[in-house]
Amino acid sequence: MEGFNIAICAILKDEHQYLKEWIDYHLNIGINQIYLYEDITSQTHIDITKDYDNVHLMSMGDFIDMDNCLEKQYDTYNKFIEVYRDTIDYVFFIDLDEFVDFADDYTMEDLINQCNEWDSVLLPWKHYGACGHIDNPRTDVVPTYHTHTDIKFPKNPNGCKLLSKAFVNMKVGRMKHIHYHTHSKPIVPWDSENLYTKCWLNHYITKSWEEWCNRLFVRGQNMALRKVDDFFLYNPDMIPLKDKLYSKEFYI
């Protein structure tokens, strides 16, 4: 948006298949700068980011005190605010499986106006599942995983991210928690009948079964956060395939 410097700050690990699509998508909706912090165990993404003047790739090990590993995401966000407060006006803190989306009659300018009023805005999740894919199709995320899945979590009846990473006004405050800012409010009330009337995050939560297993057993997903069987919570249509999927070699 003209007159403002709007950025994304994200942490990534081995996202080579998806990164270019994710970058191009967000630059096309008005993001000016993208700051990517590689996990210290990640393979470098420089082969992708080198083609962009406004995509900045750094190591988390160079950016924060890695003695505090349990809060490295929280520390990275706050360090980003501290370092870039004078050069960035607003920032989205999102992940590589999240894509910012807008309703047709809602704009980035509208979002900024709300962010000025509340310091930061919490965005609901709109979840997408595997769309029946077992093997990794190695195609773009958005057209491949196109079906919205209405997931209901036990503590989250609206299927949205109650503590969503915020769209933050960089001139005020600090991140109070990994997922929300000191003075955050949801962009749409969480009990709204339609959460997707302004701005939200399209969350590609599982992709294919192969990618889900790779995420857990190869890349090193926090097993306290997600379990193998969670795949079927997000993709109940694939429960009849459970025995077949568990026999696939990439499950091991």
C-alpha positions in Angstrom: 0.0 0.0 0.0 1.4 3.4 -1.0 2.8 5.4 1.8 3.4 2.5 4.2 6.1 -0.1 4.5 4.3 -3.4 5.2 6.2 -6.5 6.0 5.9 -10.2 6.8 8.2 -11.8 9.5 8.3 -15.6 9.4 10.4 -18.5 10.7 11.0 -21.3 8.3 12.6 -24.7 8.2 13.0 -26.7 5.0 10.2 -25.1 3.0 11.9 -25.2 -0.4 8.9 -26.7 -2.2 6.5 -24.0 -1.1 8.6 -20.9 -0.5 8.5 -19.3 -4.0 4.7 -19.6 -4.3 4.3 -18.1 -0.8 6.6 -15.2 -1.5 5.0 -14.4 -4.9 1.5 -14.6 -3.4 2.2 -12.1 -0.6 4.2 -9.6 -2.8 1.2 -9.6 -5.1 -1.2 -8.5 -2.4 0.8 -5.5 -1.3 3.5 -6.7 1.0 6.7 -4.6 0.6 9.3 -6.6 2.5 9.6 -10.2 3.7 11.9 -11.2 6.5 12.7 -14.9 6.8 14.5 -16.4 9.7 15.8 -19.9 9.1 15.8 -22.4 12.0 19.4 -23.3 12.8 18.8 -26.9 11.7 17.3 -25.9 8.3 18.9 -26.3 4.9 19.4 -22.8 3.5 16.8 -21.2 1.1 19.2 -18.8 -0.5 18.7 -20.4 -3.9 15.1 -19.1 -3.8 15.4 -15.8 -2.0 18.4 -14.5 -4.0 16.1 -13.7 -6.9 14.2 -11.1 -4.8 15.5 -7.7 -3.7 12.9 -7.3 -1.0 13.1 -10.8 0.6 15.7 -10.9 3.4 17.0 -14.2 4.6 18.7 -14.6 8.0 19.5 -17.3 10.5 17.8 -17.3 13.8 21.1 -18.1 15.4 22.4 -14.7 14.2 19.3 -12.9 15.4 18.5 -14.1 18.9 20.1 -15.7 21.9 19.8 -19.3 21.1 20.3 -20.3 24.8 16.6 -19.5 25.1 15.4 -22.2 22.7 11.9 -22.7 24.3 10.9 -19.1 23.4 12.8 -18.6 20.2 9.7 -17.7 18.2 8.6 -15.2 20.8 12.1 -13.8 21.0 12.4 -13.5 17.2 9.2 -11.5 16.9 10.1 -9.1 19.6 13.7 -8.7 18.3 12.2 -8.0 14.9 10.0 -5.2 16.3 13.0 -3.8 18.2 15.3 -3.7 15.2 12.9 -2.6 12.5 10.5 -0.3 14.4 11.8 2.7 12.6 11.8 1.3 9.1 8.7 -1.0 9.0 5.2 0.4 9.7 3.2 -2.8 9.9 4.0 -6.5 10.0 2.2 -9.8 9.6 3.7 -12.6 11.9 2.6 -15.7 10.0 3.9 -19.2 9.1 4.8 -20.7 5.7 1.5 -22.7 5.7 -0.6 -19.5 6.1 -1.7 -17.1 3.3 -3.2 -13.7 4.1 -6.5 -13.3 2.3 -9.1 -10.4 2.1 -12.8 -10.1 1.4 -13.6 -8.4 -1.9 -14.8 -5.2 -0.1 -12.0 -5.1 2.5 -8.6 -3.7 1.8 -5.1 -3.4 3.3 -6.0 0.2 4.1 -9.0 -1.0 6.1 -6.8 -3.4 8.0 -4.3 -0.6 8.8 -7.1 1.6 10.1 -8.2 -1.1 12.6 -4.6 -1.8 13.5 -4.1 1.9 14.4 -7.2 1.7 16.7 -6.2 -1.5 18.5 -2.3 -1.7 18.0 -2.7 -5.1 16.4 -5.3 -7.3 14.8 -5.9 -11.0 15.4 -6.9 -12.9 12.2 -9.1 -16.0 12.1 -7.9 -19.2 10.5 -9.7 -20.7 7.5 -8.4 -24.3 7.4 -7.7 -26.4 4.3 -7.0 -30.2 4.4 -5.4 -32.8 2.2 -8.1 -32.9 -0.5 -7.6 -36.7 -0.6 -3.9 -36.5 -1.5 -1.8 -39.3 -0.2 1.5 -38.8 -2.0 3.0 -35.3 -2.3 1.8 -34.0 -5.7 4.6 -31.5 -5.8 2.3 -28.8 -7.2 1.4 -25.3 -5.9 -0.4 -25.2 -2.6 -3.3 -22.9 -3.3 -4.8 -24.6 -6.4 -4.0 -28.1 -5.0 -5.5 -27.9 -1.6 -8.6 -25.9 -2.5 -11.3 -27.3 -0.2 -12.1 -25.4 3.0 -12.5 -27.9 5.9 -14.7 -26.8 8.8 -12.5 -28.1 11.6 -13.9 -27.9 15.2 -11.3 -28.1 17.9 -12.3 -29.0 21.5 -11.2 -25.6 22.9 -11.9 -23.8 19.6 -15.5 -24.3 18.5 -15.3 -21.7 15.8 -12.5 -23.4 14.0 -10.3 -20.3 14.1 -7.0 -19.4 15.6 -8.0 -17.8 18.9 -4.5 -16.6 19.6 -3.7 -15.7 16.0 -0.4 -14.2 15.1 -1.2 -10.5 14.7 -1.0 -7.8 12.1 1.0 -5.4 14.3 1.5 -1.7 14.3 5.3 -1.6 14.7 5.4 1.7 16.5 3.7 0.4 19.7 4.3 -2.2 22.3 5.9 -5.7 22.1 4.6 -9.2 21.6 3.0 -10.3 24.9 3.0 -13.9 23.9 4.1 -16.0 20.9 0.7 -15.5 19.2 -0.6 -12.1 20.2 0.4 -8.5 20.8 0.1 -6.4 24.0 -3.1 -4.7 22.8 -4.7 -7.1 20.3 -8.3 -7.6 19.3 -9.9 -10.0 16.9 -10.7 -8.5 13.5 -14.1 -10.2 13.6 -15.7 -11.4 16.9 -14.8 -15.1 17.5 -18.5 -16.0 17.9 -19.4 -14.4 14.5 -21.5 -16.6 12.2 -19.1 -15.7 9.4 -15.5 -15.1 10.4 -14.4 -14.4 6.8 -15.9 -11.0 6.1 -12.7 -8.9 6.4 -9.2 -10.5 6.5 -8.1 -14.0 7.5 -5.4 -16.6 7.2 -5.9 -19.5 4.8 -4.2 -22.2 6.8 -3.0 -25.2 4.8 -2.7 -27.3 7.9 -1.9 -30.8 6.5 -1.4 -31.0 2.7 -0.8 -34.6 1.7 -0.3 -37.6 4.0 3.3 -37.9 2.8 4.0 -34.3 3.7 2.3 -34.7 7.1 4.6 -37.6 7.9 7.6 -35.8 6.6 6.7 -32.9 8.9 6.5 -35.0 12.0 9.3 -37.6 11.4 11.8 -35.9 9.2 11.6 -32.1 9.7 11.0 -32.6 13.4 7.6 -31.1 14.3 7.0 -30.7 18.0 5.1 -33.9 18.8 3.5 -32.3 21.8 1.8 -29.9 19.4 0.7 -32.4 16.7 0.2 -36.2 16.6 0.1 -38.6 13.7 -3.6 -39.2 14.2 -4.4 -35.5 14.0 -4.3 -35.9 10.3 -7.6 -37.6 10.4 -9.1 -34.9 12.6 -8.3 -32.5 9.8 -9.3 -35.0 7.1 -12.2 -37.1 8.3 -12.9 -38.1 4.7 -9.6 -40.1 4.7 -10.3 -42.2 7.9 -11.3 -45.2 5.7 -7.8 -45.1 4.3 -6.1 -45.2 7.7 -4.7 -48.7 7.5 -3.5 -48.2 4.0 -1.8 -44.9 4.9 0.0 -46.4 7.9 1.6 -49.0 5.7 3.2 -46.4 3.5 7.0 -46.4 3.6 7.3 -42.7 4.3 5.3 -43.1 7.6 8.5 -44.7 9.1 
